[in-house]
Amino acid sequence: MADPATYRPAPGSIPESPGVYRFRDPGGRVIYVGKAKSLRQRLNSYFADFAGLHPRTQTMLTSAASVDWTVVGTEVEALQLEYSWIKEFDPRFNVKYRDDKSYPYLAVTMGEDFPRVQVLRGAKRKGTRYFGPYSHAWAIRETVDLLLRVFPVRTCSAGVFKRAGQIGRPCLLGYIDKCSAPCVGRVTPEEHRDLAEDFCDFMAGNTTRFIKRLEREMRAAAAVEEYEKAARLRDDVQALQRALEKQTVVLGDGTDCDVIALAEDALEAAAQVFYVRGGRIRGQRGWVVDKVEETTSGDLVEQFLLQMYGEATIPREILVPAAPPDMEAVIELLSEQRGSRVDLRVPQRGDKKSLMETVERNAKESLAQHKLRRASDLTTRSRALQEIADALDLDQAPLRIECYDVSHIQGSDVVASMVVFEDGLARKSEYRRFSIKSAEGDVASIYEVICRRFKRYLEERVATGELDDESAGDGSVDEHADRGRGDSAAGMPIDPETGRPRKFAYPPNLVVVDGGPAQAAAAQRALDELGIDDVAVCGLAKRLEEVWLPGEDLPVILPRTSESLYLLQRVRDEAHRFAITYHRSKRSKTLKESALDQVPGLGPSRRQALLRHFGSVKRLRDATATEILEVPGIGPATADAIVAAFKEESA
């Protein structure tokens, strides 16, 4: 690894102008591309305080061997050059969006003499009009099947088309009037192209004129008593209406926009985009991205816009979940590429805000599915467990991991959770939750919950005869009795009454606590006092994803893309989720059983609003009527009644 000081630019040599910079490795390959309003200020931040940088940025700097830059005139030019270099060099430390699957498009090959409607994936072809993307190919085929009644455009392959022309007989679609059969000359090339143009216009959102035209023709046919023709036109109108129903109207007619949403955690993010054309959702697409460096939601949005719209069609309006850091520059760049003004904004209310929430739910589902696919891979899980063993210097892979987290609001309703992962998978039947008796901070709470859990472990070993009462009394462990215990669930002692394994009698190979060195030291102290020396302990600090071992001055930094860090993060996040769920239920119960029960007209919703505003029942009890009035939905009479109820309770 290189020392960043060896290639740091000389003081004063970096210009203060906007520009783009590149970090290169010893082989000259570009590993990171960035832009800056002031190159001097941005690059100096990399070299000023190395210890204070994010671990991922430290990794990039130690992987690099040189840095160079190019000065540009404006921020827009910086954006353009940054995008060009990222496309050219594909640097490994830059954020890269990748499709989480291949999405199908409805394509019309307008570049051919006889345009063809088909489903296409992959790179776009010149002379072909695309609609979508869609989630499933079958959704496209259903729409096309309905539209072919009105726009009987060719759908056959080149071989079938040529063969039909040679034998002078159309295929089945030609006989059932779902193809105009240009292969045998039923329509001229010009007439067939007109049909294809109408098909494209309908898919582009210009739907009203076709339906009105068919309705006029239907009424005219009925007026001259051509009832069969009128019935056929009626069915055509219904087919178009069913095709429109498959693409739900979500915004006003004429609205063309892309709606982008993100779902993210510390290591990965999922992006979803809904394509709205003519007020209808025409398709959707999803990406998953690795966070190679520390990024905000705005940074992710900016990178997404540059990568997505570098070559794609840009709509008039783009809705995003967070504003990019250089929003005006991004808008100017997109407007320049489109040739007209692009409106980029974060929706705050109304239908567009509701649609953004729908897209966000899809992004969260996409991220969850991605994590599930990654977690279900046996080879990947095995590699993750072995990487953890190597990084923490364990004798064997931690086949059973227990993780503990503490949850509270300003010291009230303190609870803790214990989650269990075996062979890299969650064992929810063995989760436990604890109501903390002492409220002296997170460190004391971790110490208490570890003591309680492993005292129970020693008690159950006594019950099964693995440990005598005298050894259990002083917290020591009988090494001889412990020697025969295996590493799988088959070695768990059985409860004679239920016939089920004694859950607390099976200790973990690794205890993970949510926190840094103080929490890890507290957990180790609890185990030491109980005489348990065969369980490893580590803490996972959330902010920088550092792994802390008890008694160590420096953390263990796991590789950003390693499966070991991914698994530890999943374990920690699950413990956090489980603790938060218990805390919320306990907090709600506490509030429900308080003096607020006596306040008339104060239902569950407004109780929750009070608790969210003040954070705890204690702070609400100390609040004045004026302070309570700040809570939405609480009027003067209710505020006075709440204050009076608490006074009666304390009297």
QUIWONOR-V195774 format. One line per field, one symbol per residue. phi: phi as a letter, one per 30 degrees, with the letter a starting at -180 (. if undefined). A space follows every 10 residues. Layout:
# QUIWONOR-V195774
phi = ???
This chain:
# QUIWONOR-V195774
phi = .ddeddbddd eidddcddab bbcbdedidd cabbbadbdd ddddddcdbd ddddeddedd ddddbabbab dbdbdddddd deddddddch ddcddbdbdd accdcdcbdd dddcebcacb biddcdiccc bkdcdbdddd dddddddddc bdddbddddd ddddddcibd dedddcicad hddcidbded dddddddded ddddjdcddd dddddddddd dddcicdddd dddddddddd ddddddcddc bdeidcaccc bbbbbdcbbc cbbcccbiic dclbabbbbd ddbdbcdddd ddddddddcd bddcddbbcb dbddecdddd ddddddddja dcccacdcai dddddedddd dddddddddd dddddddddd dddddddddd dchddbdddb ccbbbcbabh ichdbbbbcb bchibdcddc dbbbcddcbc jdddddeddd dddddddddd dddcidbddd dddcidcddd ddddddccdd dddcdddcic dddddcdddb cccdlcdddd dddddddddd icbcbdbacc dddchcccce icdcddcdee cddddddddd dddddddddd dddddddddd dddddddddd icdedddddd dddcjadddd dddddddddd dejccedddd dddddddddd d
